Amino acid sequence: MPDSRPVAYLTTPDQAWPEGLARENGFRFQGYSLPAVANGQPALTAFQFTDGRLDVIDQFSAWKSTPNDATTDLQRTILTRPSKGSTISSTDGTPQFRVLKASRIEQEEPLAGSSSSSTTWLIDGVWWLTIEPQAGTQGLRPQLRTMGNSKELLLPLHPDKTTGWMLKYNW
């Protein structure tokens, strides 16, 4: 996980991502969990943190794209919800989760006839990231932007309800 803040409130699409460590920007670690064990391995690891406005649960697990796949890839689910007793006003900006920053991020074309709402991205010409909308993402889409010499992939978050995104990292 990067040291920088995972969530920022951006007032414009071209606003630079705030610098500084997550802790310096008001984020507080709230613990982690290692739930059920399957085949001797934790099935899911979840980290929890907050900035006082949004609570974030960041879950990780291993997955295989096909049962006979020799490689094990990473599945990550991001869930956010408003912190108790907090409100985010429109002047605060739109909450965004920065999935990654890379030299090259290219959206792959969906398969012909596919009705899936997921999107797949080729990262630096080497690996893929598939993003699948989950709870509360109606009307939201991943945002690709160019900032200087880098590309950033952002996930918009609802400030007033639970939002979820599933990310599948495939090497």
N, CA and C of each residue as an Amber inpcrd file, in Angstrom:
protein
   513
   0.8500000  -1.1750000   0.0000000   0.0000000   0.0000000   0.0000000
   0.8960000   1.2380000   0.0000000   0.5340000   2.2360000  -0.7810000
   1.3700000   3.4320000  -0.8390000   1.2730000   4.2400000   0.4490000
   2.3310000   5.0420000   0.7000000   2.3370000   5.9090000   1.8770000
   1.4010000   7.0950000   1.7310000   1.1360000   7.4860000   0.4820000
   0.3100000   8.6720000   0.2600000  -1.1410000   8.3830000   0.6220000
  -1.9020000   9.4300000   0.7170000  -3.3100000   9.2670000   1.0850000
  -4.0570000   8.4690000   0.0260000  -4.9110000   7.5420000   0.4390000
  -5.6450000   6.7190000  -0.5180000  -6.8800000   7.4210000  -1.0760000
  -7.4360000   8.3580000  -0.3150000  -8.6460000   9.0820000  -0.7130000
  -8.3490000  10.5710000  -0.6860000  -8.8190000  11.2640000  -1.7000000
  -8.7050000  12.7230000  -1.7260000 -10.0460000  13.2910000  -2.1720000
 -10.3060000  14.5020000  -1.7770000 -11.5400000  15.2130000  -2.1380000
 -11.1400000  16.2460000  -3.1840000 -11.4730000  15.9550000  -4.4360000
 -11.0400000  16.8080000  -5.5430000 -12.1880000  17.6980000  -5.9920000
 -11.8970000  18.9830000  -6.1260000 -12.9300000  19.9320000  -6.5370000
 -13.0070000  20.0810000  -8.0560000 -11.9260000  19.6970000  -8.7620000
 -11.9260000  19.7230000 -10.2270000 -11.2210000  18.4590000 -10.7330000
 -11.5420000  18.0070000 -11.9510000 -10.9120000  16.7880000 -12.4760000
  -9.3970000  16.9020000 -12.6440000  -8.8660000  18.1060000 -12.7970000
  -7.4260000  18.2580000 -13.0020000  -6.6880000  18.7070000 -11.7370000
  -7.3560000  18.6930000 -10.6050000  -6.6940000  19.0620000  -9.3520000
  -5.6400000  18.0090000  -9.0120000  -4.4330000  18.4610000  -8.6500000
  -3.3560000  17.5370000  -8.3020000  -3.7150000  16.7350000  -7.0590000
  -3.2410000  15.4850000  -7.0350000  -3.4520000  14.6400000  -5.8630000
  -2.6480000  15.2400000  -4.7100000  -3.2620000  15.4190000  -3.5510000
  -2.5370000  16.0170000  -2.4180000  -1.3070000  15.1940000  -2.0330000
  -0.2420000  15.8760000  -1.7080000   0.9970000  15.2060000  -1.3180000
   1.0220000  14.9850000   0.1840000   2.0040000  14.2370000   0.6280000
   2.1750000  13.9740000   2.0470000   1.7020000  12.5840000   2.4190000
   2.1700000  12.1370000   3.5690000   1.8050000  10.8190000   4.0650000
   0.3470000  10.7800000   4.4910000  -0.2470000   9.6080000   4.4290000
  -1.6560000   9.4510000   4.8020000  -1.9080000   9.9710000   6.2140000
  -1.0410000   9.6230000   7.1530000  -1.2240000  10.0520000   8.5470000
  -1.1760000  11.5760000   8.6660000  -0.3010000  12.2110000   7.9100000
  -0.1980000  13.6760000   7.9280000  -1.4470000  14.3350000   7.3530000
  -2.2080000  13.5860000   6.5770000  -3.4210000  14.1030000   5.9480000
  -4.6930000  13.6720000   6.6640000  -4.5580000  13.2450000   7.9190000
  -5.7210000  12.9510000   8.7340000  -6.2230000  11.5290000   8.7010000
  -5.5410000  10.6340000   7.9820000  -5.9810000   9.2440000   7.9480000
  -5.4770000   8.5020000   9.1700000  -6.3410000   7.6540000   9.7120000
  -6.0110000   6.8750000  10.8960000  -6.3070000   5.4020000  10.6290000
  -5.3270000   4.5730000  10.9250000  -5.4680000   3.1320000  10.8080000
  -6.4170000   2.6590000  11.9030000  -7.3730000   1.8110000  11.5470000
  -8.3560000   1.3360000  12.5200000  -8.2910000  -0.1690000  12.7380000
  -7.2630000  -0.8040000  12.2150000  -7.0950000  -2.2210000  12.4680000
  -7.1730000  -3.0580000  11.2130000  -7.0280000  -4.3500000  11.4320000
  -7.0920000  -5.3040000  10.3280000  -7.7320000  -6.5770000  10.8420000
  -8.1620000  -7.4140000   9.9090000  -8.7450000  -8.6950000  10.2840000
  -8.2480000  -9.7750000   9.3460000  -8.1260000 -10.9620000   9.8920000
  -7.7770000 -12.1550000   9.1380000  -8.8810000 -13.1640000   9.3980000
  -9.9930000 -13.0690000   8.6480000 -11.1050000 -13.9720000   8.9060000
 -10.7890000 -15.4130000   8.5350000 -11.7500000 -16.1110000   8.0950000
 -11.6980000 -17.5530000   7.8460000 -10.4080000 -18.0030000   7.1820000
  -9.9940000 -19.1930000   7.5630000  -8.8260000 -19.8220000   6.9540000
  -9.3270000 -20.9620000   6.0710000  -8.8390000 -20.9740000   4.8190000
  -9.2160000 -22.0340000   3.8760000  -7.9430000 -22.7030000   3.3760000
  -7.8780000 -23.9950000   3.4510000  -6.7060000 -24.7540000   3.0100000
  -5.4190000 -24.2590000   3.6730000  -5.5150000 -23.8650000   4.9340000
  -4.3460000 -23.4180000   5.6700000  -3.9090000 -22.0000000   5.3750000
  -4.6430000 -21.2830000   4.5280000  -4.2870000 -19.9100000   4.1660000
  -5.4300000 -18.9670000   4.5030000  -5.1240000 -17.7520000   4.9740000
  -6.2110000 -16.7890000   5.1940000  -6.9390000 -16.5230000   3.8810000
  -8.2570000 -16.5810000   3.9090000  -9.0510000 -16.3760000   2.7030000
  -9.1650000 -14.8950000   2.3650000  -9.0560000 -14.0480000   3.3520000
  -9.2710000 -12.6220000   3.1350000  -8.5570000 -11.8390000   4.2270000
  -7.8820000 -10.7930000   3.8350000  -7.2650000  -9.8780000   4.7860000
  -7.9090000  -8.5230000   4.5580000  -8.3270000  -7.8680000   5.6150000
  -9.0040000  -6.5750000   5.4900000  -8.3160000  -5.5400000   6.3740000
  -7.9730000  -4.4040000   5.7830000  -7.4210000  -3.2730000   6.5150000
  -8.4970000  -2.2010000   6.5890000  -8.5750000  -1.5220000   7.7290000
  -9.5820000  -0.4860000   7.9160000  -8.9070000   0.8180000   8.3090000
  -9.3560000   1.9070000   7.6920000  -8.8360000   3.2270000   8.0390000
  -9.9060000   4.2730000   7.7890000  -9.6850000   5.4670000   8.3160000
 -10.6610000   6.5570000   8.1680000  -9.9400000   7.8990000   8.1440000
 -10.6080000   8.8680000   7.5730000 -10.1380000  10.2500000   7.6760000
 -11.1420000  11.0770000   8.4750000 -12.1140000  10.4000000   9.0920000
 -13.1420000  11.0780000   9.8770000 -14.3700000  11.4450000   9.0640000
 -14.2490000  11.4140000   7.7420000 -15.3920000  11.6770000   6.8680000
 -15.8510000  10.4100000   6.1700000 -14.8800000   9.6090000   5.7300000
 -15.1780000   8.3170000   5.0930000 -14.4130000   7.2160000   5.8190000
 -15.1040000   6.1090000   6.0770000 -14.4620000   4.9030000   6.5910000
 -14.1740000   4.0070000   5.3950000 -12.9860000   3.4200000   5.3640000
 -12.5630000   2.5920000   4.2350000 -12.1980000   1.1940000   4.7370000
 -12.7010000   0.1910000   4.0500000 -12.2950000  -1.1890000   4.2740000
 -11.6360000  -1.6400000   2.9810000 -10.3910000  -2.0580000   3.0790000
  -9.5830000  -2.4610000   1.9320000  -9.2750000  -3.9470000   2.1050000
  -9.9480000  -4.8130000   1.3260000  -9.8490000  -6.2660000   1.4810000
  -8.9900000  -6.8650000   0.3760000  -8.1430000  -7.8310000   0.7470000
  -7.2610000  -8.4990000  -0.2070000  -7.4420000 -10.0040000  -0.1160000
  -7.3850000 -10.6670000  -1.2650000  -7.3700000 -12.1290000  -1.2770000
  -6.6970000 -12.5980000  -2.5620000  -6.2040000 -13.8300000  -2.5360000
  -5.6070000 -14.4200000  -3.7290000  -6.7140000 -15.0090000  -4.5840000
  -6.5030000 -15.0350000  -5.9030000  -7.4790000 -15.6370000  -6.8060000
  -6.7790000 -16.1490000  -8.0470000  -7.4180000 -17.0650000  -8.7190000
  -6.9260000 -17.6060000  -9.9900000  -7.9440000 -17.2730000 -11.0720000
  -7.4520000 -16.7730000 -12.2050000  -8.3750000 -16.3990000 -13.2760000
  -9.0390000 -17.6300000 -13.8900000  -8.3580000 -18.7740000 -13.8730000
  -8.9490000 -20.0450000 -14.2890000  -8.4660000 -21.1120000 -13.3000000
  -9.2270000 -22.1720000 -13.0840000  -8.8450000 -23.1830000 -12.0920000
  -7.4610000 -23.7970000 -12.3140000  -7.0390000 -23.9490000 -13.5650000
  -5.7390000 -24.5710000 -13.8570000  -4.6130000 -23.5600000 -14.0280000
  -4.8690000 -22.3070000 -13.7460000  -3.8630000 -21.2570000 -13.8900000
  -2.7130000 -21.5100000 -12.9190000  -1.4900000 -21.4700000 -13.4160000
  -0.3170000 -21.7200000 -12.5770000   0.0130000 -20.5250000 -11.6880000
  -0.4870000 -19.3550000 -12.0400000  -0.1860000 -18.1600000 -11.2450000
  -1.3560000 -17.8220000 -10.3260000  -1.0320000 -17.1680000  -9.2490000
  -2.0440000 -16.6740000  -8.3230000  -2.0080000 -15.1640000  -8.3910000
  -3.1420000 -14.5680000  -8.6120000  -3.2310000 -13.1250000  -8.7320000
  -3.8940000 -12.5470000  -7.4860000  -4.1130000 -11.2610000  -7.4920000
  -4.6370000 -10.5640000  -6.3210000  -6.0080000  -9.9780000  -6.6160000
  -6.9280000 -10.1810000  -5.7020000  -8.2530000  -9.5560000  -5.7690000
  -8.3690000  -8.6070000  -4.5920000  -8.8570000  -7.4290000  -4.8550000
  -8.9630000  -6.3930000  -3.8320000 -10.3470000  -5.7750000  -3.9170000
 -10.9920000  -5.5980000  -2.7650000 -12.2890000  -4.9390000  -2.7270000
 -12.1780000  -3.7090000  -1.8490000 -12.5840000  -2.5730000  -2.3920000
 -12.5850000  -1.3070000  -1.6700000 -14.0280000  -0.9860000  -1.3080000
 -14.3000000  -0.8380000  -0.0300000 -15.6300000  -0.4420000   0.4410000
 -15.4880000   0.8370000   1.2460000 -16.3100000   1.8240000   0.9330000
 -16.3000000   3.0670000   1.7110000 -17.7110000   3.3720000   2.1800000
 -17.7880000   4.0440000   3.3070000 -19.0840000   4.4890000   3.8300000
 -18.8260000   5.7650000   4.6190000 -19.8450000   6.6090000   4.7330000
 -19.6590000   7.8360000   5.5180000 -19.3510000   7.4900000   6.9720000
 -18.4300000   8.2220000   7.5680000 -18.1370000   8.0450000   8.9900000
 -19.3450000   8.5050000   9.7860000 -19.5840000   7.8780000  10.9260000
 -20.7240000   8.2470000  11.7680000 -20.6200000   9.7100000  12.1750000
 -21.7350000  10.4160000  12.0000000 -21.8050000  11.8150000  12.4220000
 -21.0860000  12.7990000  11.5250000 -20.6190000  12.3470000  10.3630000
 -19.9130000  13.2740000   9.4780000 -20.7400000  13.5700000   8.2360000
 -20.4460000  14.6790000   7.6270000 -21.0410000  15.0250000   6.3400000
 -19.9450000  15.5820000   5.4440000 -20.1010000  15.3480000   4.1670000
 -19.1690000  15.8780000   3.1830000 -19.9750000  16.8220000   2.3110000
 -19.6160000  18.0910000   2.3360000 -20.3650000  19.0660000   1.5390000
 -19.7920000  19.1160000   0.1290000 -20.5540000  19.6740000  -0.7800000
 -20.1070000  19.7750000  -2.1700000 -18.8640000  20.6590000  -2.2920000
 -18.6640000  21.5730000  -1.3540000 -17.4770000  22.4260000  -1.4090000
 -16.2120000  21.6730000  -1.0040000 -16.3680000  20.5160000  -0.3250000
 -15.2090000  19.6920000   0.0360000 -14.6070000  19.0220000  -1.1940000
 -15.3920000  18.8460000  -2.2410000 -14.9500000  18.1460000  -3.4300000
 -15.5180000  16.7370000  -3.4610000 -15.2780000  16.0540000  -4.5570000
 -15.7590000  14.6890000  -4.7420000 -14.7180000  13.7190000  -4.2060000
 -15.1100000  12.8050000  -3.3130000 -14.1220000  11.8290000  -2.8290000
 -13.7260000  10.8650000  -3.9410000 -12.4170000  10.6400000  -4.0460000
 -11.8490000   9.7600000  -5.0650000 -10.8480000   8.8220000  -4.4020000
 -10.8120000   7.5910000  -4.8610000  -9.8180000   6.6230000  -4.4000000
  -8.8170000   6.4460000  -5.5240000  -7.5320000   6.6970000  -5.2590000
  -6.5200000   6.5190000  -6.3130000  -6.0390000   5.0750000  -6.2950000
  -6.3970000   4.3480000  -7.3490000  -6.0360000   2.9410000  -7.4650000
  -4.5550000   2.8110000  -7.7790000  -4.0800000   3.5910000  -8.7430000
  -2.6740000   3.5150000  -9.0970000  -2.2440000   4.7130000  -9.9230000
  -0.9320000   4.8350000  -9.9840000  -0.2660000   5.8540000 -10.7870000
   0.8040000   5.1120000 -11.5760000   0.8530000   5.3160000 -12.8990000
   1.7900000   4.5800000 -13.7480000   2.1800000   5.4220000 -14.9530000
   3.1730000   4.9540000 -15.6640000   3.5960000   5.6450000 -16.8880000
   2.5540000   5.5040000 -17.9860000   1.9920000   4.2740000 -18.0980000
   0.9980000   4.0030000 -19.1440000  -0.1710000   3.2280000 -18.5490000
  -1.3600000   3.7140000 -18.8000000  -2.5860000   3.0030000 -18.4410000
  -3.4940000   3.0970000 -19.6560000  -3.8600000   1.9370000 -20.2120000
  -4.6850000   1.9180000 -21.4100000  -5.9190000   1.0590000 -21.1560000
  -7.0930000   1.5860000 -21.4890000  -8.3110000   0.8030000 -21.3200000
  -8.4260000  -0.1980000 -22.4560000  -8.6680000  -1.4560000 -22.0980000
  -8.8560000  -2.5160000 -23.0750000 -10.2790000  -2.4420000 -23.6120000
 -10.4530000  -2.8540000 -24.8550000 -11.7840000  -2.8870000 -25.4590000
 -12.5740000  -4.0530000 -24.8630000 -13.8590000  -3.8370000 -24.5310000
 -14.6660000  -4.9630000 -24.0270000 -14.8810000  -5.9910000 -25.1280000
 -15.0890000  -7.2390000 -24.7130000 -15.3650000  -8.2950000 -25.6880000
 -16.6750000  -8.0050000 -26.4030000 -16.7320000  -8.3290000 -27.6770000
 -17.9460000  -8.1170000 -28.4620000 -19.1220000  -8.8360000 -27.8050000
 -20.2130000  -8.1420000 -27.6550000 -21.4150000  -8.7170000 -27.0620000
 -21.4170000  -8.7450000 -25.5450000 -20.3470000  -8.2610000 -24.9240000
 -20.2700000  -8.2810000 -23.4660000 -21.1930000  -7.2180000 -22.8800000
 -21.9570000  -7.6200000 -21.8720000 -22.8380000  -6.6520000 -21.2000000
 -22.3030000  -6.3140000 -19.8140000 -21.1020000  -6.7710000 -19.5200000
 -20.4950000  -6.5410000 -18.2120000 -20.1840000  -5.0570000 -18.0160000
 -20.3210000  -4.5950000 -16.7980000 -19.9950000  -3.2000000 -16.4910000
 -18.5530000  -3.0680000 -16.0100000 -17.8000000  -4.1730000 -16.0460000
 -16.4020000  -4.1120000 -15.6310000 -15.5530000  -3.4970000 -16.7410000
 -14.4060000  -2.9530000 -16.3410000 -13.4460000  -2.4060000 -17.3000000
 -12.0870000  -3.0310000 -17.0250000 -11.3270000  -3.2680000 -18.0890000
  -9.9860000  -3.8320000 -17.9380000  -8.9800000  -2.8370000 -18.4850000
  -7.8800000  -2.7140000 -17.7560000  -6.8450000  -1.7330000 -18.0640000
  -5.5020000  -2.4420000 -18.1750000  -4.7190000  -2.0860000 -19.1980000
  -3.3660000  -2.6000000 -19.3580000  -2.4280000  -1.5720000 -18.7220000
  -1.6090000  -2.0420000 -17.7720000  -0.7470000  -1.1530000 -17.0030000
   0.7010000  -1.3170000 -17.4640000   1.2850000  -0.2260000 -17.9480000
   2.6750000  -0.1800000 -18.4130000   2.9990000  -1.3030000 -19.3990000
   1.9740000  -1.8020000 -20.1090000   2.1790000  -2.8400000 -21.1010000
   2.5620000  -4.1900000 -20.5170000   2.4060000  -4.3710000 -19.2010000
   2.9110000  -5.5690000 -18.5400000   1.8310000  -6.3790000 -17.8310000
   0.9060000  -5.7360000 -17.1690000  -0.1030000  -6.4590000 -16.3930000
  -1.4560000  -5.7890000 -16.5310000  -2.5140000  -6.4990000 -16.0940000
  -3.8770000  -6.0100000 -16.2640000  -4.5470000  -5.7810000 -14.9270000
  -5.4540000  -4.8350000 -14.9340000  -6.3020000  -4.5550000 -13.7820000
  -7.7380000  -4.5140000 -14.2900000  -8.5870000  -5.3560000 -13.7070000
 -10.0080000  -5.3390000 -14.0460000 -10.7570000  -4.7350000 -12.8730000
 -11.6170000  -3.7820000 -13.1690000 -12.3930000  -3.0950000 -12.1320000
 -13.8570000  -3.4380000 -12.3340000 -14.4620000  -3.9710000 -11.2690000
 -15.8760000  -4.3430000 -11.3120000 -16.6490000  -3.5090000 -10.2990000
 -17.6620000  -2.7700000 -10.7440000 -18.4810000  -1.9950000  -9.8100000
 -19.2130000  -2.9250000  -8.8370000 -19.3430000  -2.4850000  -7.6040000
 -20.0580000  -3.2360000  -6.5810000 -21.1670000  -2.3360000  -6.0300000
 -21.5050000  -2.4880000  -4.7750000 -22.6010000  -1.7360000  -4.1480000
 -22.3890000  -0.2310000  -4.2660000 -23.4570000   0.4700000  -4.5980000
 -23.4470000   1.9270000  -4.5600000 -22.6860000   2.6260000  -5.6570000
 -22.3710000   1.9330000  -6.7400000 -21.5920000   2.5780000  -7.8010000
 -22.4400000   3.0350000  -8.9790000 -23.7630000   2.9970000  -8.8310000
 -24.6250000   3.4140000  -9.9340000 -24.2300000   4.8290000 -10.3820000
 -24.0010000   4.9560000 -11.6740000 -23.6470000   6.2510000 -12.2360000
 -22.1760000   6.6190000 -12.0990000 -21.3710000   5.7560000 -11.4930000
 -19.9430000   6.0400000 -11.3230000 -19.1240000   5.1740000 -12.2690000
 -18.0230000   5.7420000 -12.7780000 -17.1180000   5.0070000 -13.6540000
 -15.6840000   5.3470000 -13.2620000 -14.7590000   4.3930000 -13.4380000
 -13.3510000   4.7070000 -13.1960000 -12.9230000   5.8980000 -14.0590000
 -12.0500000   6.7200000 -13.5120000 -11.5860000   7.9180000 -14.2100000
 -10.0910000   7.8080000 -14.4920000  -9.7150000   7.9120000 -15.7530000
  -8.3110000   7.9220000 -16.1500000  -7.9330000   9.3660000 -16.4260000
  -6.8210000   9.7890000 -15.8510000  -6.3820000  11.1680000 -16.1050000
  -4.8740000  11.2180000 -16.2500000  -4.4050000  12.2340000 -16.9600000
  -2.9840000  12.4710000 -17.1480000  -2.5800000  13.6160000 -16.2450000
  -1.5540000  13.3610000 -15.4440000  -1.0250000  14.3810000 -14.5440000
   0.4900000  14.4310000 -14.7550000   0.9500000  15.4640000 -15.4660000
   2.3740000  15.5520000 -15.7980000   2.7430000  14.4160000 -16.7380000
   3.7800000  13.6580000 -16.3690000   4.2390000  12.5290000 -17.1900000
   3.6130000  11.2040000 -16.7790000   2.6610000  11.2490000 -15.8720000
   2.0510000  10.0230000 -15.3540000   0.5620000   9.9610000 -15.6550000
   0.0550000   8.7500000 -15.5760000  -1.3910000   8.5060000 -15.6560000
  -1.8450000   8.0970000 -14.2600000  -3.0820000   8.4580000 -13.9240000
  -3.6750000   8.0520000 -12.6570000  -5.0350000   7.4430000 -12.9350000
  -5.3550000   6.3870000 -12.2080000  -6.6560000   5.7510000 -12.3090000
  -7.3700000   5.9700000 -10.9860000  -8.4940000   6.7030000 -11.0530000
  -9.2450000   7.0700000  -9.8580000 -10.6160000   6.4080000  -9.8660000
 -11.0940000   6.0790000  -8.6670000 -12.4450000   5.5510000  -8.5070000
 -13.2590000   6.5690000  -7.7240000 -14.3130000   7.1200000  -8.3260000
 -15.1540000   8.0650000  -7.5850000 -15.9360000   7.3300000  -6.4990000
 -16.1700000   8.0240000  -5.4010000 -16.8810000   7.4590000  -4.2530000
 -18.0760000   8.3360000  -3.9180000 -19.1560000   7.7180000  -3.4750000
 -20.3090000   8.5030000  -3.0200000 -20.0060000   9.0280000  -1.6140000
 -20.2350000  10.3030000  -1.3690000 -19.9500000  10.8460000  -0.0400000
 -21.0000000  10.4900000   1.0050000 -22.1850000  10.0460000   0.5580000
 -23.2820000   9.8760000   1.5090000 -23.8610000   8.4630000   1.5640000
 -23.1930000   7.4930000   0.9160000 -23.6660000   6.1150000   1.0050000
 -22.5060000   5.1640000   0.7350000 -22.7220000   3.9020000   1.0340000
 -21.6930000   2.8850000   0.8180000 -21.3690000   2.7560000  -0.6680000
 -20.0810000   2.6790000  -0.9630000 -19.6050000   2.4970000  -2.3330000
 -18.6080000   1.3510000  -2.3330000 -18.6690000   0.4910000  -3.3300000
 -17.7420000  -0.6300000  -3.4110000 -17.2150000  -0.8480000  -4.8170000
 -15.9400000  -1.2040000  -4.9060000 -15.2940000  -1.5440000  -6.1730000
 -14.4570000  -2.7930000  -5.9640000 -14.5020000  -3.7380000  -6.9090000
 -13.6310000  -4.9070000  -6.8640000 -12.5480000  -4.7270000  -7.9130000
 -11.3090000  -4.9800000  -7.5080000 -10.1540000  -4.8350000  -8.3870000
  -9.4710000  -6.1910000  -8.5090000  -9.1970000  -6.6190000  -9.7400000
  -8.5010000  -7.8790000  -9.9600000  -7.1950000  -7.5890000 -10.6840000
  -6.0910000  -7.8370000  -9.9800000  -4.7560000  -7.6160000 -10.5110000
  -4.2720000  -8.9140000 -11.1380000  -3.8900000  -8.8680000 -12.4230000
  -3.5240000 -10.0730000 -13.1530000  -2.1800000  -9.8570000 -13.8170000
  -1.1690000 -10.6540000 -13.3960000   0.1730000 -10.5370000 -13.9510000
   0.4270000 -11.5860000 -14.9810000
